[in-house]
């Protein structure tokens, strides 16, 4: 099971650009994700947890 932590770097229309925070790899490309797959209250700077093929907000 893949478990990842992300931060929303920017929101561009119907898509959000996510950067992994649990990896130390420098220069990794952000991941583009449809906003429909994210919780409705997601905004720039929101921390997200991805597990079981779902995103949830980390408080």
LINVEN-V977031 format. One record per pair of residues at least 6 apart in sequence whose C-alpha atoms are under 8 Angstrom apart, sorted by sequence separation. I is the first residue (numbers start at 1). J is the second residue. D is the distance in Angstrom with one decimal. If there is no record, write none. Layout:
i j d
I J D
I J D
This chain:
i j d
10 16 5.9
11 17 6.3
49 55 5.5
50 56 6.6
9 16 7.5
10 17 5.4
48 55 6.2
49 56 5.3
8 16 6.7
9 17 5.6
10 18 7.5
48 56 5.5
49 57 6.2
8 17 6.0
9 18 5.7
48 57 4.6
49 58 6.2
8 18 4.7
9 19 6.5
19 29 7.5
20 30 7.5
47 57 5.9
48 58 5.4
7 18 5.6
8 19 6.6
19 30 4.8
46 57 7.1
47 58 5.4
6 18 5.8
7 19 5.4
18 30 5.3
19 31 6.4
46 58 7.9
47 59 7.5
6 19 5.3
7 20 6.6
17 30 5.8
18 31 5.0
6 20 4.3
7 21 6.7
17 31 5.5
18 32 6.3
5 20 5.7
6 21 5.4
17 32 4.7
18 33 7.3
42 57 7.6
4 20 7.0
5 21 5.6
6 22 7.5
16 32 5.7
17 33 6.4
38 54 7.9
39 55 6.9
5 22 5.7
15 32 6.4
16 33 5.4
37 54 7.5
38 55 5.8
39 56 6.4
4 22 6.7
15 33 5.5
16 34 6.3
37 55 7.2
38 56 7.3
39 57 7.2
15 34 4.5
16 35 6.0
14 34 5.9
15 35 5.1
14 35 5.5
14 36 7.5
11 43 7.3
11 44 6.4
10 44 5.3
8 43 7.0
9 44 5.8
10 45 7.7
8 44 5.1
9 45 6.1
7 44 8.0
8 45 5.1
7 45 6.0
8 46 5.4
7 46 5.7
8 47 6.6
7 47 4.5
8 48 7.6
6 47 5.8
7 48 6.0
5 47 7.3
6 48 5.1
5 48 5.8
6 49 6.4
5 49 4.7
6 50 7.7
4 49 5.9
5 50 6.2
3 49 7.3
4 50 5.1
3 50 5.5
4 51 6.9
2 50 7.7
3 51 4.7
2 51 6.2
3 52 7.7
1 51 7.4
2 52 7.4
1 52 7.0
